[in-house]
Each structure stands twice: as C-alpha cells, then as structure tokens.
Amino acid sequence: MKNGNKIKLFLVDDDALFLKSMEIEFMELADFSIETYPTGELCLENLSHEPDVIILDYQLDGIEKSAMNGLQTLDKIKAFNQDIPVIMLSSQDKIEVAVNCMHHKAFDYVVKSETAFIRLQKIITNIFKYKKMEKELNWYMDRM
C-alpha cells in the first residue's frame, strides 16, 4: 500500500469486457489504485509500480495467440518478487487447474462466475489480514 492507504491492484485479463467490469466493481467497493492490463507481458513491464495484489487470468491468449499464458506470467511475477500475492482467475472449473496454479505459487484460484467478485473481495481482505498478522509476529519476534 504505497499510495497512502490505497491498495494497488493489478487486473490482468484478455477479456476486455470482464476486465472493465472487474475494474468498475473494485472502484465501487473501495478506494483502490487500479491498473489494468490485457496481457501478461504488459503486466510484467509495469511490476516496478509495486502492486499489492495481482488478479491474473489463467489463459491470456484471447487477443494474441502467442501471448504468455497466466502460469508463465505468474512464474515471472514470482521471479521478480515472490511476495506479491497473485490470485489466478479462470473460467475452467477443474481441480487440476487450481492445483497447478497453487504449485506455481498462486495465493488462490477463483473460477469466473457470478460469485467470483465476492470471492475475490474476501481473498483480498484475507491477504491483508495475513500481512498484518505477519507484521505483528515479526515485530514480536524482533523483541524476543
């Protein structure tokens, strides 16, 4: 949260309509600082903007068939900074896909559905609860 108390959120999806609807939903929910990207490549080029959370589409090849997919993008994000929580988003409701994302160090996996946005809200809240607890634990351990 570099910009005051705003959470900097990257939304990465090749479906322009879904991307815009996510952006609108998050803007209505809270005072997020949001950057949207239609490709993983553009997201990677802007990691220096220090996002607090990235919501990343699993496929990412709707615009450009040779574009990096979500897992390749996830791996590069984690190579850049393993502490950035990345939530994978996909229309595939398959356990194998979710497990694969978790093996690639995704924070969580959400299926695109009518309840996806509510689930994303809860996950982001949990990320910051976890970060706060982690910070408090580190403070406590430093004093021992």
DSSP file (Angstrom, degrees, kcal/mol; ACC not computed):
  #  RESIDUE AA STRUCTURE BP1 BP2  ACC     N-H-->O    O-->H-N    N-H-->O    O-->H-N    TCO  KAPPA ALPHA  PHI   PSI    X-CA   Y-CA   Z-CA
    1    1 A M              0   0    0      0, 0.0     3,-0.1     0, 0.0     6,-0.1   0.000 360.0 360.0 360.0  76.7    0.0    0.0    0.0
    2    2 A K        +     0   0    0     48,-0.3     2,-1.2     1,-0.2     5,-0.1   0.782 360.0  67.0 -79.1 -30.5    2.4    2.6   -1.3
    3    3 A N  B >  S-A    6   0A   0      3,-0.6     3,-1.9    30,-0.0     2,-0.3  -0.627 120.5 -78.8 -99.7  75.9   -0.2    5.3   -2.2
    4    4 A G  T 3  S-     0   0    0     -2,-1.2    -1,-0.0     1,-0.3     0, 0.0  -0.525 101.2 -27.2  66.3-128.3   -1.5    6.3    1.3
    5    5 A N  T 3  S+     0   0    0     -2,-0.3    -1,-0.3    -3,-0.1     2,-0.2   0.321 106.8 120.4-100.9   7.2   -4.0    3.7    2.3
    6    6 A K  B <   -A    3   0A   0     -3,-1.9    -3,-0.6    26,-0.1     2,-0.5  -0.507  62.2-132.0 -73.9 137.2   -4.9    2.7   -1.2
    7    7 A I        -     0   0    0     24,-0.3    26,-2.5    -2,-0.2     2,-0.7  -0.786  18.5-135.8 -85.2 125.9   -4.4   -0.9   -2.2
    8    8 A K  E     -b   33   0B   0     -2,-0.5    44,-2.6    24,-0.2    45,-1.6  -0.764  28.2-172.2 -87.1 117.5   -2.6   -1.0   -5.6
    9    9 A L  E     -bc  34  53B   0     24,-3.2    26,-2.5    -2,-0.7     2,-0.5  -0.938  15.5-157.9-117.6 127.1   -4.4   -3.7   -7.6
   10   10 A F  E     -bc  35  54B   0     43,-2.4    45,-2.9    -2,-0.5     2,-0.5  -0.910   8.1-164.7 -99.9 129.3   -3.3   -5.1  -11.0
   11   11 A L  E     -bc  36  55B   0     24,-2.6    26,-2.6    -2,-0.5     2,-0.5  -0.974   7.3-175.0-112.7 123.7   -6.0   -6.7  -13.0
   12   12 A V  E     +bc  37  56B   0     43,-2.8    45,-2.4    -2,-0.5     2,-0.3  -0.944  22.3 132.7-127.3 111.0   -4.8   -8.8  -15.9
   13   13 A D        -     0   0    0     24,-1.8     6,-0.1    -2,-0.5    26,-0.1  -0.969  47.4-145.4-157.3 139.5   -7.3  -10.3  -18.3
   14   14 A D  S    S+     0   0    0     -2,-0.3     2,-1.0     1,-0.1     3,-0.1   0.546  82.5  90.6 -84.4  -7.3   -7.5  -10.5  -22.1
   15   15 A D     >  -     0   0    0      1,-0.2     4,-2.9     2,-0.1     5,-0.2  -0.791  64.4-164.0 -89.5 101.0  -11.3  -10.3  -22.0
   16   16 A A  H  > S+     0   0    0     -2,-1.0     4,-2.3     1,-0.2     5,-0.2   0.846  85.4  50.0 -58.2 -39.2  -11.8   -6.5  -22.2
   17   17 A L  H  > S+     0   0    0      2,-0.2     4,-2.3     1,-0.2    -1,-0.2   0.931 113.7  44.2 -66.4 -46.1  -15.4   -6.6  -21.0
   18   18 A F  H  > S+     0   0    0      2,-0.2     4,-2.4     1,-0.2    -2,-0.2   0.905 113.0  52.9 -64.7 -40.8  -14.6   -8.8  -18.0
   19   19 A L  H  X S+     0   0    0     -4,-2.9     4,-2.2     1,-0.2    -2,-0.2   0.919 111.2  45.8 -60.4 -45.7  -11.6   -6.6  -17.2
   20   20 A K  H  X S+     0   0    0     -4,-2.3     4,-2.5    -5,-0.2    -1,-0.2   0.894 111.6  51.5 -66.8 -40.2  -13.6   -3.4  -17.3
   21   21 A S  H  X S+     0   0    0     -4,-2.3     4,-2.4     2,-0.2    -1,-0.2   0.890 110.3  49.3 -66.1 -37.4  -16.4   -4.9  -15.2
   22   22 A M  H  X S+     0   0    0     -4,-2.4     4,-2.6     2,-0.2     5,-0.2   0.927 110.5  50.9 -63.7 -44.2  -13.8   -6.0  -12.6
   23   23 A E  H  X S+     0   0    0     -4,-2.2     4,-2.3     1,-0.2    -2,-0.2   0.932 111.7  46.9 -59.5 -46.4  -12.3   -2.6  -12.5
   24   24 A I  H  X S+     0   0    0     -4,-2.5     4,-2.1     2,-0.2    -1,-0.2   0.922 111.4  51.4 -62.1 -45.1  -15.7   -1.0  -12.0
   25   25 A E  H  X S+     0   0    0     -4,-2.4     4,-1.7     1,-0.2    -2,-0.2   0.923 112.7  45.1 -58.9 -46.0  -16.6   -3.4   -9.2
   26   26 A F  H  X S+     0   0    0     -4,-2.6     4,-2.0     1,-0.2     6,-0.4   0.862 111.2  52.9 -68.9 -34.9  -13.4   -2.8   -7.3
   27   27 A M  H  < S+     0   0    0     -4,-2.3    -1,-0.2    -5,-0.2    -2,-0.2   0.860 111.6  46.6 -67.5 -34.6  -13.7    1.0   -7.8
   28   28 A E  H  < S+     0   0    0     -4,-2.1    -1,-0.2    -5,-0.2    -2,-0.2   0.814 111.0  53.9 -74.6 -30.4  -17.2    0.9   -6.3
   29   29 A L  H  < S-     0   0    0     -4,-1.7     2,-0.3    -5,-0.2    -2,-0.2   0.932 123.9 -24.9 -70.3 -48.3  -16.1   -1.3   -3.4
   30   30 A A  S  < S-     0   0    0     -4,-2.0     2,-1.7    -5,-0.1    -1,-0.2  -0.903  76.1 -76.3-157.4 177.7  -13.2    0.8   -2.1
   31   31 A D        +     0   0    0     -2,-0.3   -24,-0.3    -3,-0.1     2,-0.1  -0.498  64.6 165.3 -88.7  68.3  -10.7    3.4   -3.0
   32   32 A F        -     0   0    0     -2,-1.7     2,-0.7    -6,-0.4   -24,-0.2  -0.466  40.6-132.2 -79.7 154.1   -8.3    1.1   -4.8
   33   33 A S  E     -b    8   0B   0    -26,-2.5   -24,-3.2    -2,-0.1     2,-0.4  -0.960  39.0-168.4-100.7 113.6   -5.5    2.2   -7.1
   34   34 A I  E     -b    9   0B   0     -2,-0.7     2,-0.4   -26,-0.2   -24,-0.2  -0.886  22.6-177.1-118.0 134.3   -6.1    0.0  -10.1
   35   35 A E  E     -b   10   0B   0    -26,-2.5   -24,-2.6    -2,-0.4     2,-0.4  -0.995  15.3-157.1-121.9 133.7   -4.0   -0.7  -13.2
   36   36 A T  E     -b   11   0B   0     -2,-0.4   -24,-0.2   -26,-0.2   -26,-0.0  -0.883   9.9-176.6-114.6 144.6   -5.5   -3.0  -15.9
   37   37 A Y  E     -b   12   0B   0    -26,-2.6   -24,-1.8    -2,-0.4    -2,-0.0  -0.999  22.7-155.9-140.1 134.9   -3.5   -5.0  -18.5
   38   38 A P  S    S+     0   0    0      0, 0.0     2,-0.3     0, 0.0    25,-0.2   0.569  82.6  39.3 -85.1  -8.8   -4.8   -7.1  -21.4
   39   39 A T  S  > S-     0   0    0      1,-0.1     4,-1.6   -26,-0.1     5,-0.1  -0.963  74.8-126.6-138.5 155.8   -1.6   -9.2  -21.5
   40   40 A G  H  > S+     0   0    0     28,-0.5     4,-2.7    -2,-0.3     5,-0.2   0.849 110.3  61.2 -65.2 -34.6    0.9  -10.8  -19.1
   41   41 A E  H  > S+     0   0    0      1,-0.2     4,-2.0     2,-0.2    -1,-0.2   0.914 104.9  46.5 -59.9 -43.9    3.7   -9.0  -20.9
   42   42 A L  H  > S+     0   0    0      2,-0.2     4,-0.8     1,-0.2    -1,-0.2   0.877 111.0  52.8 -67.2 -37.4    2.3   -5.6  -20.1
   43   43 A C  H >< S+     0   0    0     -4,-1.6     3,-1.1     1,-0.2    -2,-0.2   0.945 109.6  48.6 -60.0 -48.1    1.7   -6.6  -16.5
   44   44 A L  H >< S+     0   0    0     -4,-2.7     3,-1.4     1,-0.3     4,-0.2   0.873 105.2  58.3 -61.7 -38.5    5.4   -7.7  -16.2
   45   45 A E  H 3< S+     0   0    0     -4,-2.0    -1,-0.3     1,-0.3     3,-0.2   0.729 111.0  43.9 -63.0 -20.7    6.6   -4.4  -17.8
   46   46 A N  T X< S+     0   0    0     -3,-1.1     3,-2.2    -4,-0.8    -1,-0.3   0.214  73.6 110.0-112.8  14.4    4.9   -2.5  -15.0
   47   47 A L  G X   +     0   0    0     -3,-1.4     3,-1.9     1,-0.3    -1,-0.2   0.736  67.0  74.6 -62.2 -20.9    5.8   -4.5  -11.9
   48   48 A S  G 3  S+     0   0    0      1,-0.3    -1,-0.3    -3,-0.2    -2,-0.1   0.640  78.8  74.6 -66.3 -12.0    8.0   -1.6  -10.9
   49   49 A H  G <  S-     0   0    0     -3,-2.2    -1,-0.3   -41,-0.0    -2,-0.2   0.490 105.8-130.4 -76.7  -3.0    4.8    0.1  -10.0
   50   50 A E    <   -     0   0    0     -3,-1.9   -48,-0.3     1,-0.1   -42,-0.2   0.955  23.5-154.5  56.3  68.1    4.8   -2.2   -7.0
   51   51 A P        -     0   0    0      0, 0.0   -42,-0.2     0, 0.0     3,-0.1  -0.396  12.9-150.5 -68.1 147.7    1.3   -3.8   -6.9
   52   52 A D  S    S+     0   0    0    -44,-2.6     2,-0.3     1,-0.3   -43,-0.2   0.805  83.7   8.8 -82.7 -33.5    0.0   -5.0   -3.6
   53   53 A V  E     -c    9   0B   0    -45,-1.6   -43,-2.4    31,-0.1     2,-0.4  -0.994  65.0-155.2-147.1 144.3   -2.1   -7.7   -5.3
   54   54 A I  E     -cd  10  86B   0     31,-2.3    33,-3.0    -2,-0.3     2,-0.6  -0.991   2.7-159.9-123.2 129.4   -2.4   -9.1   -8.8
   55   55 A I  E     -cd  11  87B   0    -45,-2.9   -43,-2.8    -2,-0.4     2,-0.5  -0.952  24.1-171.1-105.4 118.3   -5.5  -10.8  -10.2
   56   56 A L  E     -cd  12  88B   0     31,-2.8    33,-2.7    -2,-0.6   -43,-0.2  -0.936  21.3-129.1-124.9 125.6   -4.4  -12.8  -13.2
   57   57 A D  E     - d   0  89B   0    -45,-2.4    33,-0.2    -2,-0.5   -44,-0.0  -0.425  15.7-139.0 -68.1 144.2   -6.3  -14.6  -15.8
   58   58 A Y  S    S+     0   0    0     31,-2.6    12,-2.2    12,-0.1    13,-0.6   0.873  94.1  35.2 -73.0 -39.5   -5.2  -18.2  -16.4
   59   59 A Q        +     0   0    0     30,-0.3    11,-0.2    10,-0.2    12,-0.1   0.984  64.7 170.1 -83.3 -66.5   -5.5  -18.2  -20.3
   60   60 A L        +     0   0    0      9,-0.2     4,-0.3     1,-0.1   -20,-0.3   0.684  48.1 102.2  62.5  23.6   -4.4  -14.8  -21.6
   61   61 A D        +     0   0    0      2,-0.1    -1,-0.1     1,-0.1     6,-0.1   0.169  42.6 102.2-120.4  20.2   -4.3  -15.7  -25.2
   62   62 A G  S    S+     0   0    0      1,-0.1     3,-0.2     2,-0.1    -1,-0.1   0.826  92.2  31.5 -72.5 -32.4   -7.6  -14.3  -26.5
   63   63 A I  S    S+     0   0    0      1,-0.3     2,-0.5   -25,-0.2    -1,-0.1   0.904 133.7  22.3 -89.5 -50.5   -6.0  -11.2  -28.1
   64   64 A E    >   -     0   0    0     -4,-0.3     3,-2.1     1,-0.1    -1,-0.3  -0.967  64.9-155.2-124.7 113.6   -2.7  -12.6  -29.2
   65   65 A K  T 3  S+     0   0    0     -2,-0.5    -1,-0.1     1,-0.3    -3,-0.1   0.769  97.8  51.8 -61.2 -25.8   -2.3  -16.4  -29.6
   66   66 A S  T 3  S+     0   0    0     -3,-0.1    -1,-0.3     2,-0.0     3,-0.1   0.378  85.9 121.7 -92.0   5.8    1.4  -16.2  -29.0
   67   67 A A  S <  S-     0   0    0     -3,-2.1     2,-0.1     1,-0.1   -28,-0.0  -0.271  75.8 -93.4 -66.6 154.0    0.9  -14.2  -25.7
   68   68 A M        -     0   0    0      1,-0.1   -28,-0.5     4,-0.1   -27,-0.1  -0.407  43.8-127.5 -62.6 139.5    2.3  -15.6  -22.5
   69   69 A N     >  -     0   0    0     -2,-0.1     4,-2.3    -3,-0.1   -10,-0.2  -0.307  28.3 -95.2 -84.1 177.1   -0.3  -17.6  -20.6
   70   70 A G  H  > S+     0   0    0    -12,-2.2     4,-2.9   -11,-0.2   -11,-0.1   0.874 122.2  50.4 -61.7 -41.0   -1.3  -17.0  -17.0
   71   71 A L  H  > S+     0   0    0    -13,-0.6     4,-2.5     2,-0.2    -1,-0.2   0.902 110.8  49.0 -67.1 -39.8    1.1  -19.6  -15.5
   72   72 A Q  H  > S+     0   0    0      2,-0.2     4,-1.8     1,-0.2    -1,-0.2   0.917 114.0  47.0 -63.3 -41.8    4.1  -18.3  -17.4
   73   73 A T  H  X S+     0   0    0     -4,-2.3     4,-2.5     2,-0.2    -2,-0.2   0.922 110.5  52.7 -64.2 -44.5    3.2  -14.8  -16.3
   74   74 A L  H  X S+     0   0    0     -4,-2.9     4,-2.6     1,-0.2     5,-0.2   0.919 107.7  51.4 -56.8 -46.3    2.8  -16.0  -12.7
   75   75 A D  H  X S+     0   0    0     -4,-2.5     4,-1.8     1,-0.2    -1,-0.2   0.896 111.5  47.1 -59.4 -40.8    6.2  -17.6  -12.8
   76   76 A K  H  X S+     0   0    0     -4,-1.8     4,-1.8     2,-0.2    -1,-0.2   0.864 110.4  52.0 -71.7 -35.5    7.8  -14.4  -14.0
   77   77 A I  H  X S+     0   0    0     -4,-2.5     4,-2.9     2,-0.2    -2,-0.2   0.942 111.3  47.5 -62.1 -46.3    6.0  -12.3  -11.3
   78   78 A K  H  < S+     0   0    0     -4,-2.6    -2,-0.2     1,-0.2     4,-0.2   0.827 109.5  53.1 -66.6 -31.8    7.2  -14.7   -8.6
   79   79 A A  H  < S+     0   0    0     -4,-1.8    -1,-0.2    -5,-0.2     3,-0.2   0.852 112.6  45.8 -68.9 -33.7   10.8  -14.5  -10.0
   80   80 A F  H  < S-     0   0    0     -4,-1.8     2,-0.2     1,-0.3    -2,-0.2   0.929 141.5 -11.0 -72.3 -47.5   10.5  -10.7   -9.8
   81   81 A N    ><  -     0   0    0     -4,-2.9     3,-1.5    -5,-0.1    -1,-0.3  -0.760  56.3-163.9-158.3 104.6    9.1  -10.6   -6.3
   82   82 A Q  T 3  S+     0   0    0      1,-0.3    -4,-0.1    -2,-0.2    -3,-0.1   0.647  86.5  67.3 -67.4 -13.7    7.8  -13.8   -4.6
   83   83 A D  T 3  S+     0   0    0     -5,-0.1    -1,-0.3     2,-0.1    -5,-0.1   0.526  71.0 104.2 -87.0  -5.6    5.9  -11.7   -2.0
   84   84 A I  S <  S-     0   0    0     -3,-1.5     2,-0.3    -7,-0.2   -31,-0.1  -0.663  74.2-130.9 -76.8 118.9    3.4  -10.3   -4.4
   85   85 A P        -     0   0    0      0, 0.0   -31,-2.3     0, 0.0     2,-0.5  -0.558  24.5-165.5 -71.5 128.8    0.1  -12.2   -3.8
   86   86 A V  E     -d   54   0B   0     -2,-0.3    21,-3.0    19,-0.3    22,-1.0  -0.971   7.5-160.5-120.0 123.7   -1.3  -13.4   -7.2
   87   87 A I  E     -de  55 108B   0    -33,-3.0   -31,-2.8    -2,-0.5     2,-0.3  -0.914  16.1-142.1-103.1 120.4   -4.9  -14.6   -7.4
   88   88 A M  E     -de  56 109B   0     20,-2.6    22,-2.9    -2,-0.6     2,-0.4  -0.623  14.7-164.0 -85.1 141.4   -5.5  -16.7  -10.5
   89   89 A L  E     +de  57 110B   0    -33,-2.7   -31,-2.6    -2,-0.3     2,-0.3  -0.986  16.9 157.7-128.2 132.1   -8.8  -16.4  -12.3
   90   90 A S  E     - e   0 111B   0     20,-2.2    22,-3.2    -2,-0.4   -33,-0.0  -0.997  47.7-135.8-153.2 155.1  -10.2  -18.8  -14.9
   91   91 A S  S    S+     0   0    0     -2,-0.3     2,-0.6    20,-0.2    20,-0.1   0.525  82.3 100.9 -84.1  -6.5  -13.4  -20.0  -16.5
   92   92 A Q        -     0   0    0      1,-0.1     2,-0.9     2,-0.1    -2,-0.1  -0.712  56.4-165.5 -85.5 117.5  -12.1  -23.6  -16.0
   93   93 A D        +     0   0    0     -2,-0.6     2,-0.4    18,-0.1    -1,-0.1  -0.488  44.1 128.8 -98.3  61.4  -13.7  -25.2  -13.0
   94   94 A K     >  -     0   0    0     -2,-0.9     4,-1.8     1,-0.1     3,-0.5  -0.970  57.4-144.3-122.4 131.1  -11.2  -28.1  -12.8
   95   95 A I  H  > S+     0   0    0     -2,-0.4     4,-2.8     1,-0.2     5,-0.2   0.846 101.0  59.8 -61.0 -34.8   -9.4  -29.1   -9.7
   96   96 A E  H  > S+     0   0    0      1,-0.2     4,-2.3     2,-0.2    -1,-0.2   0.881 105.1  49.0 -62.8 -37.3   -6.3  -30.0  -11.7
   97   97 A V  H  > S+     0   0    0     -3,-0.5     4,-2.2     2,-0.2    -1,-0.2   0.928 112.4  47.7 -67.5 -44.8   -6.1  -26.4  -13.0
   98   98 A A  H  X S+     0   0    0     -4,-1.8     4,-2.0     2,-0.2    -2,-0.2   0.923 113.0  48.1 -61.6 -45.1   -6.5  -25.0   -9.5
   99   99 A V  H  X S+     0   0    0     -4,-2.8     4,-2.2     1,-0.2    -1,-0.2   0.906 109.7  53.0 -63.2 -42.0   -3.8  -27.3   -8.1
  100  100 A N  H  X S+     0   0    0     -4,-2.3     4,-1.2    -5,-0.2    -1,-0.2   0.910 108.1  50.8 -60.4 -42.6   -1.4  -26.5  -10.9
  101  101 A C  H  <>S+     0   0    0     -4,-2.2     5,-2.0     1,-0.2     3,-0.4   0.905 109.5  50.5 -61.4 -41.2   -1.8  -22.8  -10.1
  102  102 A M  H ><5S+     0   0    0     -4,-2.0     3,-1.7     1,-0.2    -1,-0.2   0.866 105.3  56.2 -67.1 -35.5   -1.1  -23.4   -6.4
  103  103 A H  H 3<5S+     0   0    0     -4,-2.2    -1,-0.2     1,-0.3    -2,-0.2   0.799 103.8  55.1 -63.9 -27.3    2.1  -25.4   -7.4
  104  104 A H  T 3<5S-     0   0    0     -4,-1.2    -1,-0.3    -3,-0.4    -2,-0.2   0.242 128.1-102.1 -89.9  12.7    3.2  -22.3   -9.3
  105  105 A K  T < 5 +     0   0    0     -3,-1.7   -19,-0.3     1,-0.2    -3,-0.2   0.754  62.4 162.7  74.8  29.6    2.8  -20.3   -6.0
  106  106 A A      < -     0   0    0     -5,-2.0    -1,-0.2     1,-0.1   -19,-0.2  -0.504  40.7-135.9 -68.5 148.4   -0.6  -18.6   -6.7
  107  107 A F  S    S-     0   0    0    -21,-3.0     2,-0.3     1,-0.3   -20,-0.2   0.877  77.9 -22.1 -72.6 -37.8   -2.1  -17.3   -3.5
  108  108 A D  E     -e   87   0B   0    -22,-1.0   -20,-2.6    -7,-0.1     2,-0.4  -0.959  58.3-125.0-162.1 174.0   -5.6  -18.6   -4.5
  109  109 A Y  E     -e   88   0B   0     -2,-0.3     2,-0.4   -22,-0.2   -20,-0.2  -0.999  20.6-171.6-134.7 129.9   -7.7  -19.7   -7.5
  110  110 A V  E     -e   89   0B   0    -22,-2.9   -20,-2.2    -2,-0.4     2,-0.4  -0.983  18.0-136.7-127.4 133.8  -11.1  -18.3   -8.4
  111  111 A V  E     -e   90   0B   0     -2,-0.4     2,-0.4   -22,-0.2   -20,-0.2  -0.734  31.7-111.4 -86.3 133.1  -13.5  -19.6  -11.1
  112  112 A K        +     0   0    0    -22,-3.2     2,-0.3    -2,-0.4    -1,-0.1  -0.509  67.7 122.9 -64.7 117.7  -15.1  -16.9  -13.2
  113  113 A S  S >  S-     0   0    0     -2,-0.4     3,-1.2     0, 0.0     4,-0.4  -0.902  80.1 -76.6-159.9-176.4  -18.8  -17.0  -12.2
  114  114 A E  T 3  S+     0   0    0     -2,-0.3     4,-0.2     1,-0.2     3,-0.1   0.699 131.5  45.1 -68.6 -16.7  -21.5  -14.7  -10.8
  115  115 A T  T 3> S+     0   0    0     -4,-0.1     4,-2.1     1,-0.1    -1,-0.2   0.354  83.6  99.7-104.3   4.5  -19.9  -15.1   -7.4
  116  116 A A  H <> S+     0   0    0     -3,-1.2     4,-2.7     1,-0.2     5,-0.2   0.898  80.1  51.8 -60.0 -42.7  -16.3  -14.5   -8.5
  117  117 A F  H  > S+     0   0    0     -4,-0.4     4,-2.4     1,-0.2    -1,-0.2   0.913 109.0  49.6 -64.8 -41.5  -16.1  -10.9   -7.4
  118  118 A I  H  > S+     0   0    0      1,-0.2     4,-2.0     2,-0.2    -1,-0.2   0.916 112.3  48.9 -61.5 -42.7  -17.4  -11.6   -3.9
  119  119 A R  H  X S+     0   0    0     -4,-2.1     4,-2.4     1,-0.2    -2,-0.2   0.911 109.5  51.9 -63.6 -42.4  -14.8  -14.4   -3.6
  120  120 A L  H  X S+     0   0    0     -4,-2.7     4,-2.6     1,-0.2     5,-0.2   0.907 107.8  52.9 -60.8 -42.2  -12.1  -12.0   -4.8
  121  121 A Q  H  X S+     0   0    0     -4,-2.4     4,-2.3     1,-0.2    -1,-0.2   0.935 110.5  47.0 -56.5 -48.1  -13.1   -9.4   -2.2
  122  122 A K  H  X S+     0   0    0     -4,-2.0     4,-2.4     1,-0.2    -2,-0.2   0.894 111.7  50.5 -63.9 -40.8  -12.8  -12.0    0.6
  123  123 A I  H  X S+     0   0    0     -4,-2.4     4,-2.4     2,-0.2    -1,-0.2   0.926 110.2  49.1 -64.9 -44.5   -9.5  -13.2   -0.6
  124  124 A I  H  X S+     0   0    0     -4,-2.6     4,-1.8     2,-0.2    -2,-0.2   0.911 110.8  51.1 -62.8 -41.4   -8.0   -9.7   -0.8
  125  125 A T  H  X S+     0   0    0     -4,-2.3     4,-1.9    -5,-0.2    -1,-0.2   0.927 111.1  48.7 -59.1 -44.6   -9.3   -9.0    2.7
  126  126 A N  H  X S+     0   0    0     -4,-2.4     4,-2.7     1,-0.2    -2,-0.2   0.864 105.5  57.9 -65.0 -36.3   -7.7  -12.2    3.9
  127  127 A I  H  X S+     0   0    0     -4,-2.4     4,-2.5     1,-0.2    -1,-0.2   0.930 110.3  43.1 -58.6 -45.0   -4.4  -11.3    2.2
  128  128 A F  H  X S+     0   0    0     -4,-1.8     4,-2.0     2,-0.2    -1,-0.2   0.805 111.8  52.9 -76.6 -28.0   -4.2   -8.0    4.2
  129  129 A K  H  X S+     0   0    0     -4,-1.9     4,-2.4     2,-0.2    -1,-0.2   0.925 112.2  47.1 -64.7 -44.2   -5.3   -9.7    7.5
  130  130 A Y  H  X S+     0   0    0     -4,-2.7     4,-2.7     2,-0.2    -2,-0.2   0.916 111.4  49.9 -62.9 -44.7   -2.5  -12.2    6.9
  131  131 A K  H  X S+     0   0    0     -4,-2.5     4,-2.4     1,-0.2    -1,-0.2   0.891 111.1  50.0 -62.8 -38.7    0.1   -9.5    6.1
  132  132 A K  H  X S+     0   0    0     -4,-2.0     4,-2.4     2,-0.2    -2,-0.2   0.924 112.1  46.9 -65.5 -44.1   -0.9   -7.6    9.3
  133  133 A M  H  X S+     0   0    0     -4,-2.4     4,-2.5     1,-0.2    -2,-0.2   0.901 112.0  51.3 -63.2 -40.2   -0.6  -10.7   11.4
  134  134 A E  H  X S+     0   0    0     -4,-2.7     4,-2.5     2,-0.2    -2,-0.2   0.909 110.3  48.7 -62.8 -43.0    2.8  -11.4    9.8
  135  135 A K  H  X S+     0   0    0     -4,-2.4     4,-2.2     2,-0.2    -2,-0.2   0.905 112.4  48.4 -63.5 -42.6    4.0   -7.9   10.5
  136  136 A E  H  X S+     0   0    0     -4,-2.4     4,-2.4     2,-0.2    -2,-0.2   0.887 111.3  50.2 -65.7 -39.6    2.9   -8.2   14.2
  137  137 A L  H  X S+     0   0    0     -4,-2.5     4,-2.9     2,-0.2    -2,-0.2   0.922 110.4  49.3 -65.1 -43.7    4.6  -11.5   14.5
  138  138 A N  H  X S+     0   0    0     -4,-2.5     4,-2.1     2,-0.2    -2,-0.2   0.901 110.9  50.6 -61.6 -40.8    7.8  -10.1   13.1
  139  139 A W  H  X S+     0   0    0     -4,-2.2     4,-0.8     2,-0.2    -2,-0.2   0.926 113.1  46.1 -60.9 -45.2    7.6   -7.2   15.5
  140  140 A Y  H >< S+     0   0    0     -4,-2.4     3,-0.7     1,-0.2     4,-0.5   0.917 112.0  50.0 -64.3 -45.1    7.1   -9.6   18.4
  141  141 A M  H >< S+     0   0    0     -4,-2.9     3,-0.9     1,-0.2    -1,-0.2   0.844 105.1  58.3 -66.4 -33.4    9.9  -11.9   17.3
  142  142 A D  H 3< S+     0   0    0     -4,-2.1    -1,-0.2     1,-0.2    -2,-0.2   0.766 105.4  51.3 -65.2 -24.9   12.3   -8.9   17.0
  143  143 A R  T <<        0   0    0     -4,-0.8    -1,-0.2    -3,-0.7    -2,-0.2   0.516 360.0 360.0 -92.2  -5.1   11.7   -8.1   20.6
  144  144 A M    <         0   0    0     -3,-0.9    -1,-0.2    -4,-0.5    -2,-0.1   0.460 360.0 360.0 -81.8 360.0   12.4  -11.5   22.0
